[in-house]
Amino acid sequence: MPSAAVAFAALFGAVLTVSHPQARFLGICVAVAVVLLGLGNAVHLGLGSRPNLDMLFADALLEVDRLSAVTSSALIFGAAGIVALTLGSRRATDLAETGALIGLSATAAALVGHSFDPLSIYSIRILSGLSEYEAGLFLLFFLALLAAARSRKAALV
């Protein structure tokens, strides 16, 4: 899914800007762009149309390969963690750390408890658009966010 790939690249790039005071504004802008991308995909999903970014890369898999509501929500949640982390206050850092732990828990639960085979009896409908690769990337992202939050917390002491 092209929009998911763009969003993951942006989120991982935004995590890198958190520790550099000169680049924090850039990180916030990138995180806001990810929020807009996630919201745009959620609106298009709700309307039943294909997201615009994915239309640019249309191929045979586009009918079955889509950005799920869970993926859009997790992207927005992760971008909010980046913004909270760049604010620099102790309270915002605690919020980012808590969000990272929630994201890690939800991703781990999705990886362990969900069969990604759509025909499986253990398949969860709401997670049907979430691939193993996306779940793995979310796991890595929320680990990176947690590490950045812990690092920022140590610097605030």
GILINWO-V637810 format. One record per residue. N is the residue number from 1. RES is the residue in one small letter. PSI is psi in whole degrees, -180 to 180 (NA if undefined). OMEGA is omega in radians with two decimals (none if undefined). D_LAST is the distance of its C-alpha to the last C-alpha in Angstrom with 1 decimal. Layout:
n: [N | N]
res: [RES | RES]
psi: [PSI | PSI]
omega: [OMEGA | OMEGA]
d_last: [D_LAST | D_LAST]
This chain:
n: [1 | 2 | 3 | 4 | 5 | 6 | 7 | 8 | 9 | 10 | 11 | 12 | 13 | 14 | 15 | 16 | 17 | 18 | 19 | 20 | 21 | 22 | 23 | 24 | 25 | 26 | 27 | 28 | 29 | 30 | 31 | 32 | 33 | 34 | 35 | 36 | 37 | 38 | 39 | 40 | 41 | 42 | 43 | 44 | 45 | 46 | 47 | 48 | 49 | 50 | 51 | 52 | 53 | 54 | 55 | 56 | 57 | 58 | 59 | 60 | 61 | 62 | 63 | 64 | 65 | 66 | 67 | 68 | 69 | 70 | 71 | 72 | 73 | 74 | 75 | 76 | 77 | 78 | 79 | 80 | 81 | 82 | 83 | 84 | 85 | 86 | 87 | 88 | 89 | 90 | 91 | 92 | 93 | 94 | 95 | 96 | 97 | 98 | 99 | 100 | 101 | 102 | 103 | 104 | 105 | 106 | 107 | 108 | 109 | 110 | 111 | 112 | 113 | 114 | 115 | 116 | 117 | 118 | 119 | 120 | 121 | 122 | 123 | 124 | 125 | 126 | 127 | 128 | 129 | 130 | 131 | 132 | 133 | 134 | 135 | 136 | 137 | 138 | 139 | 140 | 141 | 142 | 143 | 144 | 145 | 146 | 147 | 148 | 149 | 150 | 151 | 152 | 153 | 154 | 155 | 156 | 157]
res: [m | p | s | a | a | v | a | f | a | a | l | f | g | a | v | l | t | v | s | h | p | q | a | r | f | l | g | i | c | v | a | v | a | v | v | l | l | g | l | g | n | a | v | h | l | g | l | g | s | r | p | n | l | d | m | l | f | a | d | a | l | l | e | v | d | r | l | s | a | v | t | s | s | a | l | i | f | g | a | a | g | i | v | a | l | t | l | g | s | r | r | a | t | d | l | a | e | t | g | a | l | i | g | l | s | a | t | a | a | a | l | v | g | h | s | f | d | p | l | s | i | y | s | i | r | i | l | s | g | l | s | e | y | e | a | g | l | f | l | l | f | f | l | a | l | l | a | a | a | r | s | r | k | a | a | l | v]
psi: [114 | -40 | -35 | -41 | -43 | -44 | -42 | -43 | -42 | -43 | -44 | -36 | -39 | -35 | -37 | -26 | -14 | -38 | -2 | 109 | -33 | -23 | 3 | -38 | -40 | -42 | -40 | -43 | -42 | -42 | -40 | -38 | -39 | -40 | -46 | -40 | -45 | -43 | -41 | -43 | -37 | -41 | -46 | -36 | -41 | -34 | -12 | 14 | 167 | 140 | 145 | -43 | -40 | -24 | -28 | -28 | 35 | 136 | -171 | -25 | -5 | -28 | -31 | -22 | 112 | 164 | 116 | 165 | -35 | -42 | -46 | -45 | -43 | -36 | -44 | -43 | -44 | -40 | -37 | -36 | -38 | -46 | -44 | -39 | -35 | -14 | -30 | -11 | 161 | -42 | -43 | -37 | -40 | -39 | -43 | -40 | -44 | -43 | -40 | -40 | -40 | -44 | -42 | -44 | -45 | -41 | -43 | -41 | -40 | -41 | -40 | -41 | 1 | 131 | 125 | 4 | 116 | -19 | -4 | 149 | -22 | 5 | 135 | 120 | -44 | -24 | 8 | -27 | -4 | 121 | 167 | -35 | -43 | -43 | -41 | -40 | -39 | -40 | -47 | -42 | -48 | -29 | -44 | -41 | -41 | -43 | -41 | -38 | -41 | -39 | -44 | -39 | -40 | -34 | -27 | -19 | NA]
omega: [-3.07 | -3.12 | 3.09 | 3.12 | 3.11 | -3.13 | 3.11 | 3.10 | 3.14 | -3.14 | 3.12 | 3.06 | 3.13 | 3.09 | 3.14 | -3.11 | -3.04 | -3.07 | -3.14 | -3.08 | -3.12 | -3.05 | -3.07 | 3.12 | 3.08 | 3.11 | 3.10 | 3.12 | 3.13 | 3.13 | 3.10 | 3.10 | 3.10 | 3.08 | 3.13 | 3.10 | 3.12 | 3.11 | 3.11 | 3.10 | 3.11 | 3.11 | 3.12 | 3.11 | 3.11 | 3.12 | 3.14 | 3.12 | 3.13 | 3.08 | -3.06 | -3.11 | -3.14 | 3.09 | 3.12 | -3.08 | -3.07 | 3.07 | -3.07 | -3.10 | -3.02 | -3.13 | -3.12 | -3.13 | -3.09 | 3.06 | -3.08 | 3.09 | 3.11 | 3.12 | 3.10 | -3.14 | -3.14 | 3.08 | 3.11 | 3.13 | 3.12 | 3.11 | 3.08 | 3.07 | 3.09 | -3.14 | 3.12 | -3.12 | -3.12 | 3.12 | 2.98 | -3.14 | 3.13 | -3.12 | 3.12 | 3.10 | 3.06 | 3.11 | 3.11 | 3.12 | 3.11 | 3.10 | 3.11 | 3.12 | 3.08 | 3.12 | 3.09 | -3.13 | -3.14 | 3.13 | 3.11 | 3.11 | 3.12 | -3.14 | -3.06 | -2.97 | -3.05 | 3.02 | -3.09 | 3.05 | -3.06 | -3.13 | -3.10 | 3.08 | -3.12 | -3.14 | 3.11 | -3.00 | -3.08 | 3.13 | -3.03 | 3.12 | -3.13 | 3.13 | 3.09 | -3.12 | 3.09 | 3.13 | 3.08 | 3.10 | 3.07 | 3.10 | 3.11 | -3.13 | -3.12 | 2.99 | 3.11 | 3.11 | 3.10 | 3.11 | 3.11 | 3.11 | 3.11 | 3.10 | 3.11 | 3.13 | 3.11 | 3.14 | -3.12 | -3.07 | none]
d_last: [41.1 | 40.4 | 38.2 | 35.9 | 35.8 | 34.9 | 32.2 | 30.7 | 30.8 | 29.2 | 26.3 | 25.6 | 25.8 | 23.4 | 20.8 | 21.2 | 20.5 | 17.1 | 15.4 | 17.8 | 17.3 | 21.1 | 22.0 | 20.0 | 23.0 | 25.2 | 23.1 | 23.4 | 27.1 | 27.6 | 25.9 | 28.2 | 31.1 | 30.4 | 30.4 | 33.7 | 35.1 | 34.2 | 35.7 | 38.7 | 39.4 | 39.0 | 41.5 | 43.9 | 43.6 | 44.5 | 47.4 | 48.6 | 48.6 | 47.0 | 43.9 | 44.8 | 42.6 | 44.2 | 47.6 | 47.2 | 47.1 | 49.7 | 51.3 | 53.1 | 50.0 | 48.8 | 50.7 | 48.8 | 45.6 | 43.4 | 39.9 | 39.5 | 38.0 | 35.4 | 34.4 | 34.3 | 32.1 | 29.7 | 29.5 | 28.8 | 26.1 | 24.4 | 24.7 | 23.1 | 20.1 | 19.9 | 20.3 | 17.5 | 15.1 | 16.3 | 15.7 | 12.0 | 11.1 | 9.1 | 12.6 | 14.2 | 11.9 | 12.7 | 16.3 | 16.4 | 15.3 | 17.9 | 20.4 | 20.1 | 20.7 | 23.7 | 25.0 | 24.9 | 26.7 | 29.3 | 29.9 | 30.3 | 32.7 | 34.6 | 35.0 | 36.0 | 38.0 | 39.8 | 42.9 | 42.8 | 46.6 | 47.9 | 51.0 | 49.3 | 49.5 | 45.7 | 45.0 | 42.8 | 44.3 | 41.2 | 39.6 | 42.8 | 41.5 | 38.4 | 39.2 | 37.8 | 36.5 | 34.6 | 33.1 | 32.1 | 30.5 | 28.6 | 27.4 | 26.2 | 24.6 | 22.7 | 21.5 | 20.4 | 18.6 | 16.9 | 15.8 | 14.6 | 12.7 | 11.0 | 10.4 | 9.0 | 6.7 | 5.5 | 5.6 | 3.8 | 0.0]
